[in-house]
Amino acid sequence: MADTNLNERPSGGQPTGVDLSGIVGRYRRHIPLVLAITGVVLAADLGFTLLQKPSYTASATIFYAPRKAEVGRDSNASPNDDVARDQAVDTQVEVLKSPVIADEVVSTLHLDQDPEFALGDKYKGAPAAARDALIDKVVGNLKVRRVGQTLLLNVNFSNGSPTKAARIANAFAEIYISRQINQKINSSSTSNVLLNSQIDEMRRKVEEAETAVQQYKAANNLLGSDQGTLTQQEISSMNTQLASARSAEAEAEARLRAAQRQLKSGSNGEDVGAALGSQTISDLRRQRSEVSAKVADLQGRYGPMHPDLKNAQRQLTDVDGQIQAEINRIISNLAAQVEVARSQKASIEGSLGQARGQLVSGNAASVKLNELERNSDAARTLYQTVLTRVKETAAQQAVTQADSRIDSPATPPARPSSPNKPLNMLLGLIAGLGLGVVAAFILERWNARLTSVDDVENGLGLPFLGSIPTVASAIEKLTTRNPIDAVVVHPLSGFAEAFRGLATTLVYGNAGVPVRIVAITSAVPEEGKTTTSICLTRVLAMGGTRVVLVDCDLRRRSANVLITDEPEVGLIEVLDGKATLDEVLRLDEKSGAYFIPLTKGSHLAKSPFASPQMDKFLEDLKARFELVILDTPPLLPVVDTRVLAQKVDALALLARWRVTPMRAVRAAIHELEAVNAPITGVALTLVNVKSQGYSGYGYQAYYHKDFKKYYQE
């Protein structure tokens, strides 16, 4: 039965959403397991419930409201306003369950003499261990819990006797309150004794701490807390002055370096910045200009030896000397300004260093002073606290009350609290179903084998070619259990239709690409590969297709089942040139199909499928037949299929339903992809269509009963 459209999918091939029906179908086959586990758990739960003895639970309610007489506070103030109230209530719950209270309950009610609490001879000769075991037994039946977020505590005790349960619950509540009163009285007395013994010592420590503070101030000349601030302000001012002095120094040095560079570069000093602003130089330059004009005029009138010309030239030389002298004086003044700026900066830096030293010294002394003042404040605060605590303790002793009271005593219950049969059965049902579902989930997840179209398309990423059913599940009225004969005997059955669907998908699945040679293979042996190849060939031949089956499994030679005699020539003999194609072709008279067998010793041939003779052989078959089917060996143990896969137009990879591991199929796909084989898809073989339909694993398998009217068995 072909199964090429198991789930409705969009054109992209991916599910449009969560397929709830598919999920239910996958796990439906595990319903017997779930029911079995649920039944076992329910039976165990019922037996456990019936074997339990009735138990009664009595409950006493305690109201916890701590009181505290606080001197100097409003008497109406409630300690319940404390943010730690919830922690205090939870603490009281643990106190009620403490072995100390349980021990007192045992002594008060003489439970050690009660036969119900007898421990037998197990602790004979060990009274301490026997007492501890008895206390543990009593505490084991006690449950104390807080009622919501209130201040109410429920003291529950369970026992086979309702009267005894109420009596023990009330005893726990009463002893708990009695212990509170005794603890308060003892605590107050002890606190008073300790506090009174510490007052004088604390007073002396306060005096010593204050004296130490005053002596340290006097010894280190500490004027007060503002001294450090004044020093810091002085340092800040000096830092500002130092920055100005450094700026002035940098400016003076820059002017001096600029003048010196100009002089070194050959300048006569007239273009020095400081000289340009000098009035004296300006006057001398104007005078020089006049004398220079005069010299030029005299040179034009008279000869070089004229007295007036020589006198004018001497005046010009004299003016140049005065200008140079003035420039030298300016350069000297720039150097003097640099020295003055440096001296001012050094003076400020010295004063700043001294101020910083004073600040460091003052800070060091202040650190010690602060420590002494903190010690003094701590001693004074502790002293005041102890004095206040003494007054509070004295007041508490006058009004000692328990922080709790019994809000409602326990009464003997009318009905047993356990076992709760309806609840136990409900929990057993839930637990059984839960364990069953978990077991089904684990079994389904661990069963990493191909089962459905989703396993193929989503798990392997390949198209699903169909499901090849078993003969027994696809044909009800069998006349033969041999599948290769069943397609001939029952040509219109669902079994034969499955092969027609597979053939249609292989030949016409890739529109526009002609398919003449088809390879049938599997990842591992025993997958129904040869049976599928023979049945596929016979169905096509009976449908009028001229088809030939070539047995390429050199080691198994499984296609020889179609003949009764041992062939003398076969495929290898044709490839070796020892026989012709007509000599090896065999006719299957039942279907009209042709097939080519293998002879003994064929497995000894060396790489027959990689030879040019194999290519010519396939071309000859294509010339005489419409379709050539190659029954190839399994991929993983034998390399031959990887060679043949490169010569075919389509390839069907078979996997046995619920048997073949998915990792083996993935490994086979990897081998085929490595040689660029044309993998058409994956088909599942030996499928029990009845079980598959019950599990909801396929569109056609699911409607197997509805499709039966289309088949003639």
C-alpha positions in Angstrom: 0.0 0.0 0.0 1.6 3.3 -1.0 1.8 5.9 1.6 3.1 9.0 -0.1 0.9 11.6 1.5 0.6 10.7 5.2 0.1 14.2 6.6 -1.3 17.3 4.9 1.5 19.7 4.4 2.1 22.9 2.5 4.2 23.0 -0.6 7.3 23.6 1.4 7.0 20.2 3.0 7.1 21.5 6.6 4.2 21.1 9.0 2.0 24.2 9.4 1.8 23.8 13.2 1.8 21.3 16.0 0.1 18.1 14.8 -1.7 17.0 17.9 -3.4 14.1 16.1 0.0 12.9 15.0 1.4 13.2 18.5 -1.6 11.2 19.9 -1.2 8.7 17.2 2.5 8.2 17.9 1.8 7.4 21.5 -1.4 5.5 21.0 0.4 2.2 20.6 1.8 2.6 24.1 -1.7 2.8 25.7 -1.5 -0.9 26.9 1.8 0.0 28.7 0.3 3.1 30.2 -2.8 1.2 31.4 -0.7 -1.7 32.8 1.5 0.7 34.8 -1.6 2.6 36.0 -3.2 -0.6 37.1 -0.2 -1.8 39.0 0.2 1.5 40.8 -3.6 1.6 41.6 -3.5 -1.9 43.0 -0.4 -1.2 45.1 -2.1 2.0 46.4 -5.3 0.2 47.2 -3.5 -2.5 49.1 -1.5 0.1 51.0 -4.6 2.0 51.9 -6.5 -1.0 53.1 -3.6 -2.1 55.3 -3.3 1.2 57.1 -4.8 1.6 60.5 -7.2 4.4 61.2 -5.6 7.5 62.7 -7.3 10.5 64.4 -5.8 14.0 64.5 -6.6 16.4 67.2 -5.8 20.1 66.9 -5.1 22.8 69.5 -4.7 26.4 68.4 -2.2 28.8 70.0 -2.2 32.6 69.6 1.3 34.0 69.6 1.5 37.7 70.6 4.8 38.6 72.3 4.7 41.3 74.9 7.5 43.5 76.2 7.5 46.3 78.8 9.5 49.1 77.3 10.6 52.1 79.4 10.1 55.4 77.7 7.7 54.0 75.0 3.9 54.0 74.5 2.5 51.1 76.5 0.0 50.5 73.6 2.8 49.9 71.1 2.8 46.3 69.8 6.0 44.4 69.1 4.1 42.7 66.2 5.0 45.8 64.1 8.5 44.4 64.0 9.7 43.6 60.5 11.0 40.2 61.8 7.5 39.1 63.0 7.2 36.3 60.4 10.6 34.9 61.4 9.6 35.0 65.1 6.4 33.1 64.3 8.3 30.5 62.3 10.8 30.1 65.1 7.9 29.3 67.6 6.8 26.6 65.2 10.2 25.0 65.5 10.2 25.4 69.3 6.9 23.5 69.6 8.5 20.6 67.7 11.6 20.6 69.8 12.6 17.4 71.6 12.8 19.3 74.9 9.1 20.0 74.9 8.4 16.4 73.7 10.4 15.0 76.5 8.4 17.0 79.1 5.2 15.9 77.5 6.3 12.3 77.8 7.1 12.8 81.5 3.9 14.7 82.3 1.6 12.1 80.6 3.7 9.1 81.5 3.8 8.0 77.9 6.8 5.8 78.6 4.4 3.6 80.5 1.8 3.6 77.7 1.8 0.2 75.9 1.1 2.0 72.6 4.4 3.8 72.8 6.4 0.7 74.0 9.6 0.1 72.1 9.9 -3.6 73.1 13.3 -5.1 73.9 15.2 -3.3 71.1 16.7 -0.7 73.5 17.0 -3.0 76.6 19.9 -2.0 78.7 20.2 1.5 77.0 17.8 3.8 78.8 19.1 7.0 77.1 18.7 5.6 73.6 15.2 4.2 74.5 14.2 7.7 75.7 15.5 9.3 72.5 13.6 6.8 70.4 10.4 7.4 72.4 10.7 11.1 71.9 11.3 10.7 68.2 8.2 8.5 68.0 6.1 11.2 69.7 7.5 14.0 67.6 6.9 11.9 64.4 3.1 12.1 65.1 3.2 15.8 65.8 2.7 18.5 63.2 2.8 22.2 63.9 2.0 24.7 61.3 1.2 28.4 61.0 -2.3 29.3 59.9 -1.7 31.4 56.7 0.0 34.7 57.6 -1.7 35.0 61.0 -0.3 34.7 64.4 -2.2 31.4 65.0 -0.3 28.1 65.4 -2.0 24.7 65.0 -0.7 21.9 67.1 -1.9 18.6 65.5 -1.2 15.2 67.0 -2.2 12.0 65.4 -3.1 8.8 67.3 -5.2 5.7 67.0 -7.3 7.0 69.9 -9.1 10.3 69.4 -9.1 11.0 73.2 -5.4 10.4 73.5 -4.7 12.5 70.5 -6.5 15.5 72.0 -4.8 15.0 75.4 -1.3 14.9 73.9 -2.0 18.0 71.7 -3.2 20.0 74.7 -0.2 18.9 76.7 2.2 20.2 74.0 0.4 23.6 74.0 0.3 23.9 77.8 3.9 22.9 78.3 5.0 25.3 75.6 3.3 28.3 77.3 4.6 27.2 80.8 8.1 27.1 79.5 7.7 30.6 78.0 6.8 32.1 81.4 9.7 30.2 83.2 12.2 31.3 80.5 11.2 35.0 80.9 11.6 34.9 84.6 15.0 33.2 84.5 16.1 35.5 81.7 15.2 38.7 83.6 16.9 37.6 86.7 20.1 36.6 85.0 20.1 39.8 82.9 19.8 42.0 86.0 22.7 40.2 87.7 24.9 40.6 84.7 24.0 44.2 84.0 24.5 45.4 87.5 27.9 43.8 87.6 28.9 45.7 84.4 27.6 49.2 85.2 30.6 50.3 87.3 33.1 48.9 84.8 31.4 50.7 81.9 31.3 54.0 83.8 35.1 53.8 84.4 35.7 53.1 80.7 33.7 56.1 79.7 35.8 58.4 81.9 39.0 56.9 80.6 38.0 57.4 77.0 37.0 61.0 77.5 40.2 61.8 79.3 42.3 60.2 76.5 40.6 62.5 74.0 41.4 65.7 75.8 45.0 64.7 76.5 45.6 63.9 72.8 44.2 67.2 71.7 46.5 69.1 74.1 49.5 67.0 73.1 49.1 67.5 69.3 47.9 71.2 69.4 44.7 70.3 67.7 42.5 73.5 67.7 39.4 71.9 66.4 37.8 70.4 63.5 38.2 73.5 61.3 42.0 73.4 61.4 42.3 70.9 58.6 39.8 72.9 56.5 41.9 76.1 56.8 45.1 74.4 55.8 43.3 72.9 52.8 42.1 76.4 51.7 45.6 77.7 52.1 47.0 74.8 49.9 44.3 75.5 47.3 45.2 79.2 47.1 48.9 78.3 46.8 48.1 75.8 44.0 46.4 78.7 42.1 49.4 81.0 42.7 51.8 78.1 41.6 49.9 77.6 38.4 50.1 81.4 37.6 53.8 81.4 38.4 54.4 78.4 36.2 52.5 80.1 33.4 54.5 83.3 33.8 57.8 81.3 33.8 56.8 79.4 30.7 55.8 82.7 28.9 59.2 84.4 29.9 61.2 81.3 28.8 59.3 81.2 25.5 60.0 84.9 24.7 63.7 84.4 25.6 64.0 81.2 23.5 62.3 82.9 20.5 64.8 85.9 20.7 67.8 83.6 21.0 66.6 81.5 18.0 66.3 84.7 15.9 69.7 85.8 16.8 71.2 82.4 16.1 69.5 82.4 12.7 71.5 85.5 11.6 69.1 88.2 12.6 70.6 91.6 13.8 67.9 91.7 16.5 65.7 94.2 14.8 62.9 91.6 14.3 63.0 90.3 17.9 59.5 90.6 19.4 60.6 92.6 22.4 62.7 95.0 20.3 59.7 95.6 18.0 57.8 97.2 20.9 60.7 99.3 22.2 60.3 103.1 21.7 64.1 103.7 22.0 64.8 101.3 19.1 62.0 102.9 17.1 63.6 106.3 17.6 67.1 105.0 16.7 65.7 103.3 13.6 64.1 106.5 12.5 67.4 108.4 13.1 69.3 105.7 11.2 66.9 106.0 8.3 67.6 109.7 8.1 71.4 109.2 8.3 71.3 106.5 5.8 69.4 108.8 3.4 72.0 111.5 4.0 74.9 109.0 3.2 73.1 108.0 0.0 72.8 111.6 -1.0 76.4 112.5 -0.3 77.6 109.4 -2.2 75.7 110.7 -5.2 77.2 114.2 -5.0 80.8 113.6 -3.9 83.4 111.0 -4.0 84.1 108.4 -1.3 86.8 110.5 0.3 84.7 113.5 0.9 84.8 114.7 4.6 81.0 115.1 4.9 80.4 111.6 3.5 82.9 110.0 6.0 81.3 112.0 8.8 77.8 110.7 7.8 79.1 107.2 7.6 80.5 107.5 11.1 77.1 108.7 12.3 75.4 105.7 10.6 77.8 103.3 12.3 77.3 105.0 15.7 73.4 104.6 15.3 73.8 100.9 14.4 75.9 100.4 17.5 73.3 102.1 19.7 70.5 99.9 18.2 72.6 96.7 18.8 73.3 97.8 22.3 69.6 98.4 23.0 68.8 94.9 21.6 71.4 93.3 23.8 69.9 95.1 26.8 66.4 93.8 25.8 67.7 90.2 25.5 69.4 90.6 28.9 66.1 91.9 30.4 64.3 88.8 29.0 66.8 86.5 30.7 66.4 88.5 34.0 62.6 88.0 33.7 63.0 84.3 33.4 65.1 84.1 36.5 62.6 86.2 38.4 59.7 83.9 37.3 61.7 80.8 38.3 62.4 82.3 41.8 58.8 83.1 42.3 57.7 79.6 41.3 60.3 78.0 43.6 59.2 80.1 46.5 55.6 79.1 46.0 56.5 75.5 45.7 58.4 75.6 48.9 55.5 77.2 50.8 53.1 74.7 49.2 55.3 71.7 50.3 55.4 73.1 53.9 51.7 73.5 53.9 51.1 70.0 52.7 53.4 68.7 55.3 51.4 70.4 57.9 48.2 69.0 56.5 49.6 65.5 56.4 50.8 65.8 60.0 47.4 67.3 61.0 45.5 64.6 59.2 47.5 61.8 60.9 46.8 63.4 64.2 43.2 63.8 63.4 42.9 60.1 62.5 44.0 59.1 65.9 41.8 61.8 67.5 38.8 60.5 65.5 39.5 57.0 66.7 39.7 58.1 70.4 36.4 60.1 70.0 34.7 57.1 68.5 35.8 54.9 71.4 34.6 57.5 73.8 31.2 57.8 72.0 30.9 54.0 71.9 31.6 53.6 75.6 29.1 56.3 76.5 26.4 54.8 74.2 27.0 51.3 75.7 26.8 52.7 79.2 23.5 54.5 78.5 22.1 51.3 76.9 23.0 49.2 79.9 21.3 51.7 82.2 18.2 51.6 80.1 18.2 47.8 80.0 18.4 47.6 83.8 15.3 49.7 84.1 13.5 47.6 81.4 14.3 44.4 83.1 13.1 45.6 86.4 9.8 46.6 84.8 9.5 43.2 83.0 9.8 41.3 86.2 6.8 43.0 87.5 4.6 42.1 84.5 5.9 38.7 83.4 3.4 37.0 81.1 3.7 34.4 78.4 3.9 35.6 74.8 1.3 33.0 73.8 -2.1 31.7 74.9 -4.3 28.8 74.0 -6.9 30.1 71.6 -8.9 26.8 71.4 -8.0 23.6 73.1 -8.0 20.3 71.2 -11.1 18.1 71.3 -11.4 14.4 70.4 -12.1 14.2 66.6 -15.1 12.3 65.4 -13.6 11.0 62.1 -10.3 9.5 61.3 -7.9 11.7 59.4 -6.2 8.8 57.6 -6.2 6.9 55.5 -8.1 9.2 53.1 -9.3 6.5 50.6 -10.7 8.8 47.9 -7.6 11.0 48.0 -5.2 8.0 48.0 -7.0 6.5 45.0 -6.9 9.8 43.1 -3.2 10.2 43.8 -2.6 6.6 42.8 -4.4 7.2 39.5 -2.5 10.4 38.8 0.8 8.7 39.8 0.1 5.7 37.6 -0.9 7.7 34.6 2.1 9.9 35.1 4.5 7.0 35.3 2.8 5.4 32.3 3.1 8.5 30.2 6.8 9.0 31.3 7.5 5.3 30.4 5.8 5.7 27.0 7.7 8.9 26.4 11.1 7.3 27.3 10.3 4.2 25.2 9.3 6.4 22.2 12.3 8.6 22.5 14.8 5.8 23.0 13.3 3.9 20.0 15.3 5.9 17.5 14.0 3.9 14.6 12.1 4.8 11.5 8.3 4.5 12.1 6.5 7.2 10.2 6.7 9.7 7.4 7.7 12.4 9.9 10.7 10.3 10.9 11.8 10.1 7.3 11.1 13.7 6.2 12.0 15.5 9.4 14.6 13.1 10.8 16.4 12.4 7.5 15.5 15.3 5.4 14.5 13.1 2.4 11.1 12.5 0.6 9.0 9.6 1.8 8.4 7.1 -1.0 5.8 4.9 0.7 5.2 2.0 3.0 5.7 -1.6 1.8 3.4 -3.7 4.0 3.7 -7.3 5.1 1.6 -9.8 3.2 -0.3 -10.9 6.3 -1.3 -7.4 7.3 -2.3 -6.2 3.8 -4.1 -9.3 2.5 -6.7 -11.0 4.7 -7.6 -14.0 2.6 -4.1 -15.2 1.7 -3.5 -18.0 -0.7 0.3 -17.7 -0.3 2.6 -16.2 2.2 5.4 -15.7 -0.2 5.4 -11.9 -1.0 7.0 -12.3 -4.5 4.1 -14.7 -5.4 1.5 -12.6 -3.6 1.8 -9.8 -6.1 1.0 -12.2 -8.9 -1.8 -14.1 -7.1 -3.3 -11.0 -5.7 -2.6 -8.3 -8.3 -5.4 -6.0 -7.2 -4.6 -6.2 -3.4 -3.3 -3.4 -1.3 0.0 -5.2 -1.1 0.5 -5.0 -4.9 -0.8 -1.4 -4.9 2.0 -0.4 -2.6 4.6 -1.4 -5.2 2.7 0.4 -7.9 2.8 3.5 -5.8 6.6 3.1 -5.2 7.2 2.6 -8.9 5.1 5.7 -9.7 7.1 7.8 -7.3 10.5 6.5 -8.5 9.7 6.9 -12.3 7.6 10.1 -12.3 8.6 11.7 -8.9 11.0 14.1 -10.6 8.9 15.8 -13.3 10.8 16.4 -16.5 13.7 14.1 -15.8 13.4 10.7 -17.6 14.1 7.7 -15.4 15.4 4.5 -17.1 17.7 2.9 -14.5 16.5 2.5 -10.8 18.6 1.2 -8.0 17.0 -0.5 -4.9 19.3 -0.6 -1.9 19.3 -0.4 1.9 21.6 0.6 4.7 22.0 -2.9 6.3 21.0 -6.5 5.3 17.6 -8.1 5.9 15.6 -5.0 5.0 13.5 -6.7 2.3 15.6 -5.2 -0.5 15.5 -8.1 -2.9 11.9 -8.9 -2.2 11.0 -5.3 -3.0 13.0 -5.4 -6.2 11.4 -8.6 -7.4 7.8 -7.5 -6.5 8.4 -4.1 -8.1 9.6 -5.7 -11.3 6.7 -8.2 -11.4 4.1 -5.5 -10.8 5.5 -3.3 -13.5 5.7 -6.2 -16.0 2.1 -7.2 -15.3 1.1 -3.6 -16.0 2.7 -3.8 -19.5 6.1 -2.2 -18.8 9.0 -3.9 -20.5 11.3 -4.2 -17.4 14.4 -6.1 -16.5 15.8 -6.9 -13.0 19.6 -7.1 -12.6 20.9 -8.9 -9.6 23.9 -6.8 -8.5 24.4 -8.4 -5.0 27.5 -10.5 -5.8 27.5 -12.2 -2.3 23.9 -13.0 -1.7 22.5 -13.7 -5.3 19.1 -13.4 -3.8 17.3 -12.9 -7.1 18.1 -16.5 -8.1 15.0 -17.4 -6.1 13.1 -16.8 -9.3 14.7 -19.8 -11.0 15.0 -23.4 -10.0 18.4 -24.3 -11.6 21.8 -22.9 -11.0 22.7 -20.5 -13.9 25.8 -21.2 -15.9 26.2 -17.7 -17.1 25.1 -14.4 -15.6 26.0 -10.7 -15.2 29.7 -11.2 -14.6 30.1 -13.4 -17.7 28.6 -10.7 -19.8 30.9 -8.1 -18.4 33.9 -10.4 -19.0 32.8 -11.1 -22.6 32.2 -14.8 -22.0 28.4 -14.5 -22.7 26.0 -12.3 -24.6 23.0 -10.4 -23.2 20.6 -12.8 -24.8 22.3 -15.8 -23.2 21.9 -14.4 -19.6 18.4 -13.0 -19.9 15.8 -15.1 -18.1 12.0 -14.7 -18.5 9.7 -14.7 -15.4 6.8 -16.6 -16.9 4.4 -15.7 -14.1 4.7 -11.9 -14.7 6.4 -11.5 -18.1 9.4 -9.7 -16.5 13.0 -10.3 -17.4 15.9 -10.7 -15.0 19.6 -11.3 -15.1 21.0 -13.7 -12.4 24.5 -14.2 -10.9 26.5 -17.4 -11.0 28.6 -19.0 -8.3 31.9 -17.2 -7.8 30.6 -13.9 -8.9 31.8 -12.3 -5.7 35.4 -13.1 -6.8 35.1 -10.6 -9.7 37.4 -7.5 -9.3 35.5 -4.2 -9.4 33.1 -5.3 -12.2 30.7 -2.3 -11.7 33.4 0.4 -12.2 34.5 -1.0 -15.6 33.5 0.5 -19.0 31.9 -2.9 -19.8 29.3 -2.1 -17.1 28.4 1.2 -18.7 28.0 -0.5 -22.1 26.0 -3.2 -20.5 23.5 -0.7 -19.0 23.3 1.2 -22.3 22.3 -2.1 -24.0 19.7 -2.8 -21.4 18.2 0.7 -21.9 18.0 0.1 -25.6 15.9 -3.0 -25.1 13.9 -2.3 -22.0 11.8 0.7 -20.8 13.0 0.3 -17.2 16.1 -1.3 -15.6 16.0 -2.2 -11.9 19.2 -2.9 -10.1 19.0 -5.0 -6.9 22.2 -3.7 -5.2 23.9 -4.9 -2.0 23.5 -3.0 1.3 25.4 0.2 1.5 27.2 0.0 4.8 28.9 -3.4 4.5 29.7 -3.4 0.8 31.1 -0.7 -1.5 29.6 -1.9 -4.7 26.4 0.2 -4.4 28.3 3.4 -4.1 29.8 2.7 -7.6 26.5 1.7 -9.1 24.7 4.7 -7.5 26.6 7.0 -9.9 25.1 5.2 -12.9 21.4 5.3 -12.1 18.7 7.9 -12.7 16.8 7.2 -9.4 17.6 5.4 -6.1 15.3 4.1 -3.4 16.7 3.6 0.0 14.8 1.0 2.0 14.5 0.8 5.8 12.7 -1.8 7.8 9.8 -0.4 9.8 10.5 -0.1 13.5 13.7 -2.1 13.1 16.3 -0.1 11.2 18.2 2.3 13.4 18.0 5.9 12.2 21.8 6.3 12.6 22.4 3.5 10.2 20.2 5.1 7.6 21.9 8.5 8.1 25.3 6.8 7.6 24.0 5.3 4.4 22.7 8.7 3.1 26.1 10.1 3.9 27.8 7.5 1.8 25.4 8.2 -1.1 25.8 11.9 -0.9 29.6 11.5 -1.0 29.3 10.1 -4.5 26.5 12.5 -5.6 24.0 9.7 -6.0 20.4 10.7 -7.1 18.6 9.7 -3.9 14.9 9.8 -4.7 13.8 9.1 -1.1 13.2 6.5 1.6 10.6 3.7 1.7 9.6 1.7 4.8 9.4 -2.1 4.3 7.7 -4.9 6.2 5.1 -2.5 7.6 2.3 -3.9 9.7 -0.4 -1.6 8.3 -2.9 -2.6 11.0 -0.6 -1.6 13.7 0.5 1.5 11.8 -3.1 2.5 11.2 -3.9 2.0 14.9 -0.9 4.2 15.8 -2.0 6.9 13.4 1.3 6.8 11.6 0.2 7.5 8.1 -2.6 8.9 6.1 -3.4 5.7 4.1 -2.5 3.3 6.8 -4.8 5.2 9.2 -7.7 4.7 6.8 -6.8 1.2 5.9 -10.3 -0.2 6.6 -11.9 2.5 4.5 -9.6 1.7 1.5 -10.2 -2.0 1.6 -13.2 -1.7 -0.7 -10.9 -0.5 -3.5 -8.8 -3.6 -3.4 -9.7 -7.1 -4.5 -7.9 -9.8 -2.6 
